[in-house]
Amino acid sequence: MKTAILTAAVVLAMPGFASAKDKCADAKDQVTMNQCADASFKKSDKKLNELYKQIETRLKDDADAKKLLVQAQQGWVKFRDAECQFQAAGAAGGSMAPMLISMCIDSLTQSRVKNFEGYLNCQEGDASCPVPTAN
């Protein structure tokens, strides 16, 4: 009985997943485009946070480097937010401003993800890499 209910719930939920994906691919109204841009950013931000935690773990024995990581990330967030406000300044107060800001933040976050992935994949002995290799 539990299996039948679970199966039915999964089947009923699947069209919702498909329509959410299609909703963004076929977005025609500004509210939907804003929501989709925000959802994309949140996905990138989640990945960034996962990588940040991995880097923190590798730096657990190096308090100075960990402090520098925190400072760099705080500075990067301030830059990201200011840059995206600047990029969207032409649409300030308009209905598409949230989308433009989210798209900018998503783009910069994806670039930061690539930086973090690079840090986590440095070759052992690479003195230009701030993150030690995994043990």
Secondary structure, 3 states (H helix, E strand, C coil): CHHHHHHHHHHHHHHHHHHHHHHHHCCCCHHHHHHHHHHHHHHHHHHHHHHHHHHHHHCCCCHHHHHHHHHHHHHHHHHHHHHHHHHCHHHCCCCCHHHHHHHHHHHHHHHHHHHHHHHHCCCCCCCCCCCCCCC
